[in-house]
Amino acid sequence: MALRTQSETGIKLQLKEGKKIYFASDLHLGIPGSKQVEYFFVSWLESIRIDCQYLFLVGDIFDFWFEYKHVVPRGHVRLLGKLAELADSGIEIYCFTGNHDMWMFGYLEQEIGIKLYRKPQRFLVAGKTIEVGHGDGLGPGDRGYKFIKSVFSCRFSQWLFARLHPNFAFGIAHYFSRRSRIANGDSDEVFKGDEKEYLVQYILKTQKNERADIYIFGHRHLPLNMKIENSHYINLGEWVHHKTYAIFDGEVQLLIFPEKN
């Protein structure tokens, strides 16, 4: 087990020689056609196991996820089985909730040993500070979404939803999944410019002496690899169309599966 301690500035990770950290987000498993995404992603997980020491799943792995006390969503068994296999082999897995799978409560932690986070976290590794999070709700603006997120994050709202029968609740979720932009290929994700990119503004509005060296987010569905003054910003894109991921081995790179250095 790698050394890991908590400090005021972040979680310290000790990366072994020849090992890497891998990052991926936004599979949206559960939308129509996502079974093929799951096959690709499981193949990717198998391909990285030889040199992966830490695996970061950075939100919206599932298009919908809700844990009742004795019921979890059906499906995704290939992914969950592979994650359990990797965890059992000694790879540490960190998972961040996204806006689609924020209702994770403990199942993956208890069954697989995944470490779950609901907010961005900073990690100290190889002399670099890396801030990781899904990215939803960060930065200025987007007040409508921030209000909806506060409602969905409320324990009373979660308690009310849990009163619905799973067949009905998941039926509602699948109805909206079938109509989402990512499911129908109706995506107009283009870079909007620094002033309109919430995550770019989130970084710029952080005081320079408090900025991380590297920021790794998802949510945006647009692969980005850019410098923001003295910081490096990676957006992981998504796996429905792009199949992009990041690695860190002292430096950070954004890659496309099956391409790999």
C-alpha positions as CSV (number, residue, x, y, z in Angstrom):
1,M,0.0,0.0,0.0
2,A,1.4,3.4,-1.0
3,L,2.1,6.0,1.6
4,R,-0.9,8.4,1.9
5,T,-1.2,11.1,4.5
6,Q,-3.5,14.1,4.8
7,S,-2.1,17.6,5.2
8,E,-3.4,21.1,5.0
9,T,-2.5,21.4,1.4
10,G,-3.7,18.0,0.1
11,I,-3.5,14.3,0.1
12,K,0.0,13.0,-0.5
13,L,0.5,10.3,-3.0
14,Q,3.9,8.5,-3.4
15,L,4.2,7.4,-7.0
16,K,6.5,4.4,-7.5
17,E,9.1,4.4,-10.2
18,G,7.6,3.3,-13.6
19,K,4.0,3.8,-12.3
20,K,1.4,6.3,-13.5
21,I,-1.8,7.9,-12.4
22,Y,-4.8,7.6,-14.8
23,F,-7.8,9.8,-15.0
24,A,-11.1,9.3,-16.9
25,S,-14.7,10.7,-16.6
26,D,-18.1,11.0,-18.2
27,L,-18.9,7.5,-19.5
28,H,-22.6,8.1,-18.9
29,L,-23.3,4.4,-18.6
30,G,-27.0,3.8,-18.9
31,I,-27.8,5.9,-21.9
32,P,-28.8,4.0,-25.1
33,G,-25.8,2.4,-26.7
34,S,-23.6,2.7,-23.7
35,K,-22.9,-1.0,-23.5
36,Q,-20.3,-0.5,-26.2
37,V,-18.8,2.3,-24.1
38,E,-18.5,-0.1,-21.2
39,Y,-16.7,-2.6,-23.4
40,F,-14.2,0.0,-24.6
41,F,-13.7,1.3,-21.1
42,V,-13.1,-2.2,-19.6
43,S,-10.6,-2.9,-22.4
44,W,-8.9,0.4,-21.5
45,L,-8.8,-0.6,-17.8
46,E,-7.2,-3.9,-18.7
47,S,-4.6,-2.1,-20.9
48,I,-3.4,0.2,-18.1
49,R,-3.2,-2.3,-15.2
50,I,0.5,-3.0,-15.9
51,D,1.6,0.5,-14.9
52,C,-1.4,2.1,-13.1
53,Q,-0.9,2.8,-9.4
54,Y,-3.8,5.2,-8.9
55,L,-7.0,5.4,-10.9
56,F,-9.2,8.4,-10.8
57,L,-12.8,8.2,-11.9
58,V,-13.8,11.9,-12.2
59,G,-17.6,11.8,-12.2
60,D,-20.6,10.9,-14.4
61,I,-19.3,7.4,-14.8
62,F,-23.0,6.5,-14.7
63,D,-25.8,8.5,-16.4
64,F,-27.9,7.8,-13.4
65,W,-27.1,6.2,-10.0
66,F,-29.2,6.0,-6.9
67,E,-28.6,3.7,-4.0
68,Y,-31.6,2.4,-2.0
69,K,-30.7,0.7,1.3
70,H,-30.9,-2.7,-0.4
71,V,-31.1,-1.9,-4.1
72,V,-28.5,-0.4,-6.6
73,P,-29.0,0.2,-10.3
74,R,-29.0,-2.9,-12.5
75,G,-26.2,-3.4,-15.1
76,H,-22.6,-2.3,-15.4
77,V,-21.4,-5.6,-14.1
78,R,-18.4,-5.8,-16.4
79,L,-17.1,-2.4,-15.2
80,L,-17.8,-3.1,-11.6
81,G,-16.1,-6.5,-11.8
82,K,-13.1,-5.0,-13.5
83,L,-12.8,-2.3,-10.9
84,A,-13.0,-4.9,-8.1
85,E,-10.3,-6.9,-9.8
86,L,-8.0,-3.8,-10.1
87,A,-8.7,-2.8,-6.5
88,D,-7.9,-6.4,-5.3
89,S,-4.6,-6.2,-7.3
90,G,-3.5,-3.2,-5.2
91,I,-4.5,-0.3,-7.5
92,E,-6.0,2.5,-5.5
93,I,-9.2,3.9,-7.0
94,Y,-10.6,7.4,-6.3
95,C,-14.1,8.3,-7.4
96,F,-15.7,11.7,-7.6
97,T,-19.4,12.1,-7.9
98,G,-20.7,14.0,-10.8
99,N,-24.0,15.7,-11.5
100,H,-25.5,12.5,-12.9
101,D,-24.2,10.1,-10.2
102,M,-24.2,12.3,-7.1
103,W,-26.4,9.8,-5.3
104,M,-23.6,7.4,-4.4
105,F,-23.7,6.7,-0.7
106,G,-21.4,3.9,0.2
107,Y,-22.0,0.8,-2.0
108,L,-18.8,1.1,-4.1
109,E,-16.7,2.0,-1.1
110,Q,-18.0,-1.0,0.8
111,E,-18.0,-3.5,-2.0
112,I,-14.9,-2.5,-3.9
113,G,-12.9,-0.3,-1.6
114,I,-13.1,2.8,-3.8
115,K,-12.5,6.1,-2.1
116,L,-15.4,8.5,-2.7
117,Y,-15.3,12.3,-2.9
118,R,-18.1,14.8,-3.4
119,K,-16.0,17.9,-3.8
120,P,-12.7,18.7,-5.6
121,Q,-9.6,17.5,-3.7
122,R,-6.0,18.4,-4.0
123,F,-3.3,15.8,-4.2
124,L,0.5,16.2,-3.8
125,V,2.5,13.9,-6.0
126,A,6.0,14.1,-7.6
127,G,6.4,17.7,-6.4
128,K,3.1,18.9,-8.1
129,T,-0.2,19.9,-6.7
130,I,-3.1,18.4,-8.6
131,E,-6.7,19.5,-8.0
132,V,-9.2,16.9,-9.2
133,G,-13.0,17.2,-9.3
134,H,-15.9,16.7,-11.6
135,G,-16.2,20.4,-12.2
136,D,-19.9,21.0,-12.0
137,G,-21.0,24.1,-10.2
138,L,-17.5,25.6,-10.1
139,G,-16.8,29.1,-11.2
140,P,-19.1,32.1,-11.6
141,G,-22.6,32.0,-13.2
142,D,-24.7,28.9,-14.0
143,R,-27.0,29.8,-11.1
144,G,-29.8,27.7,-12.4
145,Y,-27.8,24.5,-12.2
146,K,-26.3,25.4,-8.9
147,F,-29.8,25.8,-7.4
148,I,-30.9,22.4,-8.9
149,K,-27.7,20.8,-7.5
150,S,-28.4,22.2,-4.0
151,V,-31.9,20.6,-4.2
152,F,-30.7,17.3,-5.4
153,S,-27.9,17.3,-2.7
154,C,-30.4,17.9,0.1
155,R,-30.9,14.9,2.3
156,F,-34.6,15.5,2.4
157,S,-34.9,15.4,-1.4
158,Q,-32.9,12.2,-1.4
159,W,-35.2,10.8,1.3
160,L,-38.3,11.7,-0.8
161,F,-36.8,10.1,-3.9
162,A,-36.0,6.9,-2.0
163,R,-39.8,6.6,-1.2
164,L,-40.4,5.9,-4.9
165,H,-40.4,2.3,-6.0
166,P,-37.1,1.5,-7.8
167,N,-38.9,0.5,-11.0
168,F,-40.7,3.8,-11.2
169,A,-37.7,5.9,-10.1
170,F,-35.2,4.3,-12.5
171,G,-37.9,4.5,-15.2
172,I,-38.0,8.3,-14.8
173,A,-34.2,8.5,-15.0
174,H,-34.0,6.3,-18.1
175,Y,-36.7,8.4,-19.8
176,F,-34.5,11.5,-19.4
177,S,-31.3,9.6,-20.3
178,R,-32.8,8.6,-23.7
179,R,-33.4,12.3,-24.4
180,S,-30.1,13.7,-23.3
181,R,-27.8,15.5,-25.7
182,I,-25.0,13.1,-25.3
183,A,-27.3,10.1,-26.0
184,N,-28.6,11.6,-29.2
185,G,-25.3,13.0,-30.5
186,D,-26.7,16.5,-30.4
187,S,-23.6,18.0,-28.8
188,D,-22.3,21.5,-29.7
189,E,-19.4,21.5,-27.3
190,V,-16.9,24.1,-28.5
191,F,-14.5,26.2,-26.5
192,K,-16.4,29.4,-25.6
193,G,-13.4,31.6,-24.7
194,D,-11.8,32.2,-21.4
195,E,-14.4,34.6,-20.2
196,K,-17.3,32.2,-20.8
197,E,-15.7,28.9,-19.7
198,Y,-16.7,28.5,-16.0
199,L,-13.8,26.2,-15.2
200,V,-11.2,28.5,-16.7
201,Q,-12.7,31.4,-14.7
202,Y,-12.7,29.2,-11.6
203,I,-8.9,28.8,-12.0
204,L,-8.3,32.4,-12.9
205,K,-10.3,33.7,-9.9
206,T,-8.2,31.6,-7.5
207,Q,-5.4,33.7,-6.1
208,K,-2.1,32.9,-7.8
209,N,-0.3,31.9,-4.6
210,E,-3.1,29.4,-3.9
211,R,-3.4,27.8,-7.4
212,A,-2.7,24.2,-8.0
213,D,0.0,23.3,-10.6
214,I,-2.5,21.1,-12.5
215,Y,-6.3,21.0,-12.6
216,I,-8.1,17.9,-13.9
217,F,-11.9,18.2,-14.4
218,G,-14.6,16.4,-16.4
219,H,-18.3,17.6,-16.9
220,R,-17.5,19.8,-19.9
221,H,-17.6,16.9,-22.4
222,L,-14.9,18.8,-24.4
223,P,-11.3,17.5,-24.2
224,L,-9.0,20.4,-23.3
225,N,-5.3,20.6,-22.7
226,M,-4.3,24.2,-22.0
227,K,-2.0,26.4,-20.0
228,I,-3.7,29.0,-17.8
229,E,-0.8,31.3,-16.7
230,N,1.4,29.1,-14.5
231,S,-1.2,26.3,-14.2
232,H,-2.1,23.4,-16.5
233,Y,-5.8,22.7,-17.1
234,I,-7.0,19.3,-18.4
235,N,-10.6,18.6,-19.2
236,L,-11.1,14.9,-19.7
237,G,-13.8,15.1,-22.3
238,E,-16.1,12.0,-22.4
239,W,-16.2,8.4,-23.6
240,V,-19.3,8.3,-25.7
241,H,-17.6,10.1,-28.6
242,H,-14.0,11.0,-27.6
243,K,-12.7,8.2,-25.4
244,T,-10.1,10.6,-23.9
245,Y,-8.2,10.2,-20.7
246,A,-5.2,11.7,-18.9
247,I,-2.1,10.3,-17.4
248,F,0.4,11.7,-14.9
249,D,3.9,10.4,-14.4
250,G,5.6,13.6,-13.3
251,E,4.0,15.4,-16.2
252,V,0.4,15.4,-17.4
253,Q,-0.8,14.3,-20.8
254,L,-4.2,14.0,-22.5
255,L,-4.6,10.9,-24.7
256,I,-7.1,9.1,-26.8
257,F,-7.9,5.4,-26.4
258,P,-6.6,3.1,-28.0
259,E,-3.6,5.5,-28.5
260,K,-1.2,5.3,-25.6
261,N,2.5,6.4,-25.2
